[in-house]
Amino acid sequence: MGDLSLRKADVEEKRAKVQKESKVLLEYTRKAIAKLNDLKKTFVKFESDVAAREAQMHQWQTNMAIMDSKERQYILQHSNYKALLNRAGYTPEINHGVLMEMAEHRKDLEKKTKPILDTLRSYQDLPPDKALAALAIEDKRRQYAAAEKYLEEVLHSALTTPEL
């Protein structure tokens, strides 16, 4: 009987220990099931967002491709402009202020040379040789004399015509 009661106490002790362990395992299982349900909900949510995110990702990829091509285009244009500036003799010392000073100086020079140019243009009608100049002067005198004669004739005919 003593053995049986010792065995019974031992079994009850083991049983209490097993029940305690099963309660702990049951609590862990409940927590695991709750986490699993949360994960399933999150998974469903992410699966529903996949199409929208893929469309957005595709748009970003398209934009990146466009930006890459623009970057290459701008780099090429930049190098072409640098080459053009080098061919034109650009140096970093040339800046807006220097160019404005040069433009003002050019305007001053144009103001000073304009009267001289006007005078020279008036001489462009003259023949280049003295003999040709004398012929041109003589021709102008004949045209003047012919015009005077024509004027005298018109005046004379107006005076001699009887009034009506």
MDTraj code that builds the backbone (N, CA, C; nanometers):
import mdtraj as md
import numpy as np

residues = "MET GLY ASP LEU SER LEU ARG LYS ALA ASP VAL GLU GLU LYS ARG ALA LYS VAL GLN LYS GLU SER LYS VAL LEU LEU GLU TYR THR ARG LYS ALA ILE ALA LYS LEU ASN ASP LEU LYS LYS THR PHE VAL LYS PHE GLU SER ASP VAL ALA ALA ARG GLU ALA GLN MET HIS GLN TRP GLN THR ASN MET ALA ILE MET ASP SER LYS GLU ARG GLN TYR ILE LEU GLN HIS SER ASN TYR LYS ALA LEU LEU ASN ARG ALA GLY TYR THR PRO GLU ILE ASN HIS GLY VAL LEU MET GLU MET ALA GLU HIS ARG LYS ASP LEU GLU LYS LYS THR LYS PRO ILE LEU ASP THR LEU ARG SER TYR GLN ASP LEU PRO PRO ASP LYS ALA LEU ALA ALA LEU ALA ILE GLU ASP LYS ARG ARG GLN TYR ALA ALA ALA GLU LYS TYR LEU GLU GLU VAL LEU HIS SER ALA LEU THR THR PRO GLU LEU".split()
xyz = np.array([
    [0.0831, -0.1175, 0.0000],
    [0.0000, 0.0000, 0.0000],
    [0.0875, 0.1237, 0.0000],
    [0.1909, 0.1138, 0.0792],
    [0.2846, 0.2270, 0.0847],
    [0.3465, 0.2513, -0.0511],
    [0.3767, 0.1418, -0.1192],
    [0.4340, 0.1593, -0.2528],
    [0.3323, 0.2195, -0.3478],
    [0.2132, 0.1746, -0.3332],
    [0.1102, 0.2252, -0.4221],
    [0.0840, 0.3721, -0.3947],
    [0.0836, 0.4075, -0.2696],
    [0.0599, 0.5478, -0.2418],
    [0.1768, 0.6318, -0.2869],
    [0.2977, 0.5822, -0.2780],
    [0.4139, 0.6551, -0.3294],
    [0.4048, 0.6676, -0.4822],
    [0.3636, 0.5601, -0.5446],
    [0.3496, 0.5604, -0.6899],
    [0.2398, 0.6555, -0.7314],
    [0.1317, 0.6555, -0.6560],
    [0.0192, 0.7430, -0.6863],
    [0.0625, 0.8880, -0.6727],
    [0.1332, 0.9168, -0.5657],
    [0.1812, 1.0535, -0.5460],
    [0.2762, 1.0921, -0.6577],
    [0.3588, 0.9968, -0.6974],
    [0.4547, 1.0208, -0.8072],
    [0.3811, 1.0466, -0.9387],
    [0.2778, 0.9664, -0.9638],
    [0.2001, 0.9819, -1.0873],
    [0.1261, 1.1143, -1.0843],
    [0.0671, 1.1506, -0.9692],
    [-0.0039, 1.2781, -0.9602],
    [0.0920, 1.3953, -0.9798],
    [0.2092, 1.3782, -0.9245],
    [0.3101, 1.4838, -0.9411],
    [0.3481, 1.4972, -1.0892],
    [0.3705, 1.3824, -1.1531],
    [0.4055, 1.3853, -1.2960],
    [0.2898, 1.4400, -1.3788],
    [0.1663, 1.3983, -1.3352],
    [0.0480, 1.4451, -1.4054],
    [0.0342, 1.5965, -1.3934],
    [0.0566, 1.6517, -1.2749],
    [0.0496, 1.7967, -1.2538],
    [0.1573, 1.8666, -1.3369],
    [0.2744, 1.8015, -1.3386],
    [0.3849, 1.8584, -1.4171],
    [0.3501, 1.8570, -1.5652],
    [0.2937, 1.7493, -1.6157],
    [0.2563, 1.7361, -1.7566],
    [0.1452, 1.8345, -1.7881],
    [0.0475, 1.8504, -1.6970],
    [-0.0619, 1.9461, -1.7208],
    [-0.0061, 2.0886, -1.7277],
    [0.0870, 2.1162, -1.6390],
    [0.1484, 2.2500, -1.6414],
    [0.2211, 2.2729, -1.7734],
    [0.2979, 2.1700, -1.8154],
    [0.3694, 2.1810, -1.9435],
    [0.2711, 2.1923, -2.0602],
    [0.1601, 2.1165, -2.0547],
    [0.0630, 2.1228, -2.1643],
    [-0.0056, 2.2588, -2.1680],
    [-0.0302, 2.3206, -2.0499],
    [-0.0872, 2.4557, -2.0481],
    [0.0103, 2.5544, -2.1115],
    [0.1383, 2.5412, -2.0769],
    [0.2396, 2.6302, -2.1369],
    [0.2438, 2.6079, -2.2877],
    [0.2446, 2.4795, -2.3295],
    [0.2481, 2.4496, -2.4732],
    [0.1204, 2.4991, -2.5425],
    [0.0055, 2.4854, -2.4738],
    [-0.1210, 2.5338, -2.5292],
    [-0.1164, 2.6862, -2.5468],
    [-0.0598, 2.7565, -2.4487],
    [-0.0460, 2.9033, -2.4583],
    [0.0454, 2.9400, -2.5748],
    [0.1579, 2.8668, -2.5876],
    [0.2479, 2.8905, -2.7014],
    [0.1768, 2.8638, -2.8341],
    [0.0976, 2.7595, -2.8379],
    [0.0248, 2.7241, -2.9600],
    [-0.0759, 2.8336, -2.9941],
    [-0.1490, 2.8839, -2.8937],
    [-0.2449, 2.9917, -2.9186],
    [-0.1741, 3.1154, -2.9739],
    [-0.0609, 3.1493, -2.9121],
    [0.0153, 3.2659, -2.9603],
    [0.0650, 3.2423, -3.1028],
    [0.1100, 3.1200, -3.1302],
    [0.1580, 3.0875, -3.2648],
    [0.0439, 3.0969, -3.3663],
    [-0.0749, 3.0479, -3.3275],
    [-0.1904, 3.0543, -3.4178],
    [-0.2296, 3.2006, -3.4421],
    [-0.2255, 3.2829, -3.3369],
    [-0.2585, 3.4254, -3.3531],
    [-0.1569, 3.4924, -3.4471],
    [-0.0278, 3.4602, -3.4275],
    [0.0743, 3.5170, -3.5171],
    [0.0550, 3.4672, -3.6588],
    [0.0197, 3.3400, -3.6741],
    [-0.0045, 3.2842, -3.8070],
    [-0.1211, 3.3565, -3.8745],
    [-0.2285, 3.3820, -3.8004],
    [-0.3428, 3.4545, -3.8574],
    [-0.3026, 3.5968, -3.8980],
    [-0.2235, 3.6627, -3.8133],
    [-0.1747, 3.7974, -3.8490],
    [-0.0898, 3.7928, -3.9756],
    [-0.0037, 3.6922, -3.9833],
    [0.0812, 3.6785, -4.1019],
    [-0.0033, 3.6512, -4.2272],
    [-0.1083, 3.5687, -4.2131],
    [-0.1952, 3.5413, -4.3283],
    [-0.2656, 3.6682, -4.3740],
    [-0.3137, 3.7494, -4.2755],
    [-0.3792, 3.8750, -4.3113],
    [-0.2815, 3.9688, -4.3813],
    [-0.1604, 3.9776, -4.3284],
    [-0.0576, 4.0635, -4.3897],
    [-0.0240, 4.0140, -4.5299],
    [-0.0150, 3.8805, -4.5452],
    [0.0152, 3.8227, -4.6755],
    [-0.0941, 3.8553, -4.7768],
    [-0.2199, 3.8430, -4.7355],
    [-0.3323, 3.8756, -4.8238],
    [-0.3283, 4.0239, -4.8605],
    [-0.2990, 4.1075, -4.7613],
    [-0.2897, 4.2520, -4.7869],
    [-0.1792, 4.2827, -4.8876],
    [-0.0635, 4.2192, -4.8695],
    [0.0472, 4.2422, -4.9624],
    [0.0171, 4.1885, -5.1013],
    [-0.0507, 4.0735, -5.1079],
    [-0.0871, 4.0196, -5.2391],
    [-0.1830, 4.1121, -5.3126],
    [-0.2726, 4.1768, -5.2381],
    [-0.3651, 4.2701, -5.3035],
    [-0.2915, 4.3971, -5.3485],
    [-0.1855, 4.4335, -5.2804],
    [-0.1080, 4.5523, -5.3174],
    [-0.0060, 4.5252, -5.4273],
    [0.0157, 4.3985, -5.4607],
    [0.1188, 4.3626, -5.5583],
    [0.0932, 4.4291, -5.6931],
    [-0.0282, 4.4236, -5.7433],
    [-0.0589, 4.4789, -5.8764],
    [-0.0327, 4.6292, -5.8793],
    [-0.0776, 4.6986, -5.7746],
    [-0.0560, 4.8438, -5.7710],
    [0.0928, 4.8752, -5.7616],
    [0.1632, 4.7997, -5.6796],
    [0.3073, 4.8231, -5.6629],
    [0.3847, 4.7875, -5.7894],
    [0.3407, 4.6838, -5.8597],
    [0.4076, 4.6479, -5.9853],
    [0.3880, 4.7569, -6.0894],
    [0.2670, 4.8132, -6.0955],
    [0.2417, 4.9226, -6.1898],
    [0.3283, 5.0436, -6.1544],
    [0.3350, 5.0725, -6.0253],
    [0.4179, 5.1857, -5.9814],
    [0.5652, 5.1585, -6.0111],
    [0.6094, 5.0341, -5.9873],
    [0.7477, 4.9973, -6.0153],
    [0.7767, 5.0076, -6.1650],
    [0.6823, 4.9641, -6.2470],
    [0.6993, 4.9742, -6.3924],
    [0.7120, 5.1212, -6.4344],
    [0.6281, 5.2074, -6.3753],
    [0.6353, 5.3514, -6.4041],
    [0.7714, 5.4071, -6.3638],
    [0.8197, 5.3667, -6.2477],
    [0.9513, 5.4127, -6.2021],
    [1.0624, 5.3649, -6.2959],
    [1.0510, 5.2393, -6.3418],
    [1.1511, 5.1872, -6.4349],
    [1.1479, 5.2655, -6.5659],
    [1.0281, 5.2974, -6.6133],
    [1.0153, 5.3766, -6.7357],
    [1.0774, 5.5148, -6.7156],
    [1.0438, 5.5759, -6.6022],
    [1.1017, 5.7076, -6.5726],
    [1.2534, 5.7013, -6.5620],
    [1.3040, 5.5965, -6.5005],
    [1.4495, 5.5812, -6.4883],
    [1.5142, 5.5662, -6.6258],
    [1.4497, 5.4897, -6.7144],
    [1.5036, 5.4735, -6.8499],
    [1.5054, 5.6076, -6.9226],
    [1.3968, 5.6850, -6.9070],
    [1.3913, 5.8175, -6.9701],
    [1.4989, 5.9078, -6.9114],
    [1.5122, 5.9048, -6.7790],
    [1.6126, 5.9887, -6.7136],
    [1.7541, 5.9490, -6.7563],
    [1.7785, 5.8184, -6.7710],
    [1.9100, 5.7736, -6.8173],
    [1.9394, 5.8257, -6.9576],
    [1.8391, 5.8173, -7.0468],
    [1.8613, 5.8660, -7.1834],
    [1.8823, 6.0171, -7.1845],
    [1.8046, 6.0896, -7.1015],
    [1.8224, 6.2354, -7.0929],
    [1.9603, 6.2686, -7.0379],
    [2.0048, 6.1916, -6.9387],
    [2.1366, 6.2160, -6.8809],
    [2.2443, 6.1986, -6.9878],
    [2.2350, 6.0907, -7.0651],
    [2.3333, 6.0702, -7.1723],
    [2.3268, 6.1841, -7.2741],
    [2.2032, 6.2268, -7.3093],
    [2.1866, 6.3360, -7.4049],
    [2.2488, 6.4648, -7.3506],
    [2.2227, 6.4963, -7.2243],
    [2.2759, 6.6188, -7.1659],
    [2.4281, 6.6133, -7.1524],
    [2.4818, 6.4975, -7.1197],
    [2.6271, 6.4838, -7.1120],
    [2.6887, 6.5051, -7.2490],
    [2.6251, 6.4493, -7.3533],
    [2.6749, 6.4680, -7.4899],
    [2.6662, 6.6153, -7.5303],
    [2.5532, 6.6802, -7.5012],
    [2.5393, 6.8224, -7.5332],
    [2.6435, 6.9057, -7.4580],
    [2.6660, 6.8718, -7.3334],
    [2.7643, 6.9450, -7.2533],
    [2.9029, 6.9324, -7.3143],
    [2.9395, 6.8114, -7.3552],
    [3.0718, 6.7941, -7.4161],
    [3.0791, 6.8661, -7.5507],
    [2.9689, 6.8654, -7.6286],
    [2.9673, 6.9384, -7.7562],
    [2.9833, 7.0886, -7.7326],
    [2.9134, 7.1420, -7.6313],
    [2.9256, 7.2846, -7.6014],
    [3.0661, 7.3193, -7.5538],
    [3.1271, 7.2299, -7.4767],
    [3.2648, 7.2544, -7.4324],
    [3.3591, 7.2586, -7.5531],
    [3.3387, 7.1649, -7.6457],
    [3.4222, 7.1623, -7.7654],
    [3.4006, 7.2886, -7.8482],
    [3.2763, 7.3326, -7.8599],
    [3.2453, 7.4551, -7.9335],
    [3.3132, 7.5756, -7.8686],
    [3.3073, 7.5846, -7.7383],
    [3.3724, 7.6945, -7.6674],
    [3.5237, 7.6899, -7.6856],
    [3.5806, 7.5708, -7.6856],
    [3.7247, 7.5586, -7.7068],
    [3.7627, 7.6026, -7.8481],
    [3.6801, 7.5650, -7.9471],
    [3.7081, 7.6067, -8.0849],
    [3.6948, 7.7577, -8.1002],
    [3.6016, 7.8161, -8.0256],
    [3.5791, 7.9605, -8.0351],
    [3.6835, 8.0392, -7.9564],
    [3.7662, 7.9700, -7.8807],
    [3.8714, 8.0385, -7.8058],
    [3.8245, 8.0890, -7.6708],
    [3.7233, 8.0267, -7.6155],
    [3.6735, 8.0697, -7.4845],
    [3.7747, 8.0364, -7.3769],
    [3.7933, 8.1310, -7.2894],
    [3.8743, 8.1069, -7.1706],
    [3.7915, 8.1478, -7.0499],
    [3.8229, 8.0949, -6.9339],
    [3.7440, 8.1306, -6.8145],
    [3.7527, 8.2787, -6.7793],
    [3.8522, 8.3496, -6.8322],
    [3.8629, 8.4925, -6.8034],
    [3.7518, 8.5718, -6.8717],
    [3.6938, 8.5147, -6.9763],
    [3.5845, 8.5821, -7.0461],
    [3.4577, 8.5580, -6.9658],
    [3.3987, 8.6675, -6.9224],
    [3.2740, 8.6548, -6.8469],
    [3.1784, 8.7643, -6.8905],
    [3.0663, 8.7729, -6.8291],
    [2.9615, 8.8672, -6.8701],
    [3.0106, 9.0111, -6.8595],
    [3.0794, 9.0439, -6.7523],
    [3.1272, 9.1811, -6.7335],
    [3.2230, 9.2226, -6.8438],
    [3.3147, 9.1335, -6.8788],
    [3.4118, 9.1639, -6.9848],
    [3.3395, 9.1824, -7.1180],
    [3.2433, 9.0960, -7.1457],
    [3.1682, 9.1075, -7.2709],
    [3.0881, 9.2375, -7.2764],
    [3.0311, 9.2783, -7.1643],
    [2.9562, 9.4049, -7.1613],
    [3.0500, 9.5234, -7.1849],
    [3.1693, 9.5194, -7.1263],
    [3.2665, 9.6262, -7.1503],
    [3.3050, 9.6314, -7.2973],
    [3.3253, 9.5146, -7.3577],
    [3.3611, 9.5099, -7.4994],
    [3.2467, 9.5642, -7.5854],
    [3.1233, 9.5361, -7.5496],
    [3.0081, 9.5860, -7.6259],
    [2.9999, 9.7381, -7.6152],
    [3.0238, 9.7926, -7.4960],
    [3.0229, 9.9385, -7.4783],
    [3.1342, 10.0021, -7.5615],
    [3.2516, 9.9418, -7.5601],
    [3.3646, 9.9940, -7.6380],
    [3.3313, 9.9910, -7.7876],
    [3.2653, 9.8846, -7.8322],
    [3.2254, 9.8733, -7.9724],
    [3.1268, 9.9838, -8.0090],
    [3.0293, 10.0111, -7.9214],
    [2.9328, 10.1177, -7.9476],
    [3.0035, 10.2526, -7.9580],
    [3.1003, 10.2778, -7.8696],
    [3.1758, 10.4033, -7.8761],
    [3.2508, 10.4151, -8.0079],
    [3.3130, 10.3047, -8.0493],
    [3.3862, 10.3072, -8.1762],
    [3.2914, 10.3303, -8.2938],
    [3.1732, 10.2697, -8.2907],
    [3.0767, 10.2913, -8.3987],
    [3.0316, 10.4368, -8.4033],
    [3.0122, 10.4993, -8.2878],
    [2.9726, 10.6407, -8.2836],
    [3.0826, 10.7287, -8.3427],
    [3.2077, 10.6942, -8.3153],
    [3.3190, 10.7742, -8.3666],
    [3.3391, 10.7542, -8.5161],
    [3.3145, 10.6345, -8.5661],
    [3.3420, 10.6062, -8.7072],
    [3.2242, 10.6342, -8.7990],
    [3.1045, 10.6516, -8.7463],
    [2.9868, 10.6736, -8.8309],
    [3.0012, 10.7996, -8.9169],
    [3.0434, 10.9171, -8.8638],
    [3.0586, 11.0335, -8.9515],
    [3.1625, 11.0115, -9.0620],
    [3.2676, 10.9416, -9.0282],
    [3.3720, 10.9145, -9.1291],
    [3.3153, 10.8244, -9.2378],
    [3.2408, 10.7225, -9.2004],
    [3.1804, 10.6326, -9.2984],
    [3.0812, 10.7062, -9.3879],
    [3.0018, 10.7964, -9.3295],
    [2.9067, 10.8734, -9.4103],
    [2.9798, 10.9580, -9.5142],
    [3.0889, 11.0198, -9.4718],
    [3.1690, 11.1002, -9.5650],
    [3.2258, 11.0130, -9.6756],
    [3.2768, 10.8988, -9.6404],
    [3.3345, 10.8081, -9.7402],
    [3.2274, 10.7562, -9.8364],
    [3.1097, 10.7328, -9.7890],
    [3.0024, 10.6853, -9.8774],
    [2.9662, 10.7920, -9.9811],
    [2.9746, 10.9173, -9.9418],
    [2.9438, 11.0223, -10.0391],
    [3.0470, 11.0250, -10.1513],
    [3.1697, 10.9798, -10.1237],
    [3.2736, 10.9761, -10.2267],
    [3.2648, 10.8528, -10.3157],
    [3.1813, 10.7566, -10.2804],
    [3.1731, 10.6338, -10.3589],
    [3.1130, 10.6578, -10.4971],
    [3.0331, 10.7640, -10.5136],
    [2.9746, 10.7926, -10.6443],
    [3.0765, 10.8526, -10.7407],
    [3.1864, 10.9043, -10.6913],
    [3.2881, 10.9671, -10.7758],
    [3.3687, 10.8617, -10.8494],
    [3.4066, 10.8925, -10.9722],
    [3.4912, 10.7994, -11.0461],
    [3.6299, 10.7931, -10.9820],
    [3.6987, 10.6858, -10.9968],
    [3.8277, 10.6697, -10.9313],
    [3.9417, 10.7480, -10.9993],
    [3.9212, 10.7923, -11.1210],
    [4.0298, 10.8597, -11.1940],
    [3.9943, 11.0069, -11.2129],
    [4.0976, 11.0969, -11.2234],
    [4.0737, 11.2400, -11.2395],
    [4.0095, 11.2693, -11.3752],
    [4.0536, 11.2005, -11.4785],
    [3.9970, 11.2222, -11.6117],
    [3.8507, 11.1785, -11.6148],
    [3.8223, 11.0657, -11.5489],
    [3.6842, 11.0201, -11.5437],
    [3.5989, 11.1157, -11.4610],
    [3.6584, 11.1733, -11.3561],
    [3.5860, 11.2703, -11.2744],
    [3.5534, 11.3940, -11.3583],
    [3.6495, 11.4387, -11.4392],
    [3.6254, 11.5549, -11.5247],
    [3.5142, 11.5242, -11.6247],
    [3.5126, 11.4045, -11.6828],
    [3.4060, 11.3654, -11.7752],
    [3.2715, 11.3640, -11.7042],
    [3.2679, 11.3116, -11.5807],
    [3.1420, 11.3068, -11.5053],
    [3.0926, 11.4470, -11.4758],
    [3.1863, 11.5390, -11.4430],
    [3.1477, 11.6781, -11.4161],
    [3.0939, 11.7427, -11.5432],
    [3.1605, 11.7173, -11.6543],
    [3.1156, 11.7742, -11.7826],
    [2.9783, 11.7201, -11.8194],
    [2.9553, 11.5916, -11.7970],
    [2.8251, 11.5337, -11.8260],
    [2.7169, 11.5990, -11.7400],
    [2.7471, 11.6220, -11.6145],
    [2.6499, 11.6871, -11.5255],
    [2.6224, 11.8305, -11.5729],
    [2.7248, 11.9019, -11.6234],
    [2.7055, 12.0384, -11.6737],
    [2.6141, 12.0374, -11.7959],
    [2.6333, 11.9423, -11.8842],
    [2.5484, 11.9329, -12.0027],
    [2.4046, 11.9056, -11.9635],
    [2.3856, 11.8117, -11.8622],
    [2.2502, 11.7834, -11.8167],
    [2.1874, 11.9089, -11.7552],
    [2.2672, 11.9888, -11.6856],
    [2.2181, 12.1117, -11.6237],
    [2.1795, 12.2129, -11.7319],
    [2.2640, 12.2254, -11.8322],
    [2.2359, 12.3201, -11.9405],
    [2.1105, 12.2782, -12.0163],
    [2.0940, 12.1473, -12.0408],
    [1.9768, 12.0977, -12.1117],
    [1.8519, 12.1238, -12.0286],
    [1.8618, 12.1083, -11.8980],
    [1.7467, 12.1329, -11.8114],
    [1.7103, 12.2807, -11.8118],
    [1.8135, 12.3689, -11.8114],
    [1.7868, 12.5129, -11.8150],
    [1.7209, 12.5521, -11.9470],
    [1.7701, 12.4943, -12.0566],
    [1.7146, 12.5257, -12.1873],
    [1.5687, 12.4811, -12.1955],
    [1.5418, 12.3629, -12.1428],
    [1.4048, 12.3119, -12.1433],
    [1.3145, 12.4021, -12.0601],
    [1.3635, 12.4503, -11.9464],
    [1.2859, 12.5402, -11.8619],
    [1.2581, 12.6719, -11.9343],
    [1.3577, 12.7251, -12.0030],
    [1.3380, 12.8504, -12.0776],
    [1.2340, 12.8317, -12.1866],
    [1.2399, 12.7173, -12.2542],
    [1.1442, 12.6913, -12.3603],
    [1.0028, 12.6816, -12.3046],
    [0.9882, 12.6166, -12.1951],
    [0.8557, 12.6018, -12.1351],
    [0.8042, 12.7381, -12.0926],
    [0.8903, 12.8192, -12.0313],
    [0.8486, 12.9526, -11.9884],
    [0.8166, 13.0413, -12.1105],
    [0.8988, 13.0348, -12.2120],
    [0.8774, 13.1142, -12.3311],
    [0.7462, 13.0750, -12.4011],
    [0.7212, 12.9428, -12.4076],
    [0.5976, 12.8992, -12.4728],
    [0.4764, 12.9392, -12.3895],
    [0.4911, 12.9426, -12.2587],
    [0.3795, 12.9836, -12.1733],
    [0.3515, 13.1314, -12.1908],
    [0.4558, 13.2113, -12.2142],
    [0.4373, 13.3554, -12.2314],
    [0.3816, 13.3890, -12.3695],
    [0.4173, 13.3119, -12.4682],
    [0.3723, 13.3412, -12.6034],
    [0.2377, 13.2809, -12.6371],
    [0.1911, 13.1947, -12.5626],
    [0.0612, 13.1341, -12.5911],
    [-0.0482, 13.2351, -12.5563],
    [-0.1418, 13.2540, -12.6526],
    [-0.2494, 13.3465, -12.6241],
    [-0.3397, 13.2904, -12.5163],
    [-0.3877, 13.3744, -12.4359],
    [-0.4760, 13.3321, -12.3273],
    [-0.6126, 13.3074, -12.3841],
    [-0.6766, 13.2140, -12.3413],
    [-0.8094, 13.1770, -12.3899],
    [-0.9167, 13.2413, -12.3180],
])
top = md.Topology()
chain = top.add_chain()
for i, resn in enumerate(residues, 1):
    res = top.add_residue(resn, chain, resSeq=i)
    for name in ("N", "CA", "C"):
        top.add_atom(name, md.element.get_by_symbol(name[0]), res)
traj = md.Trajectory(xyz[None], top)
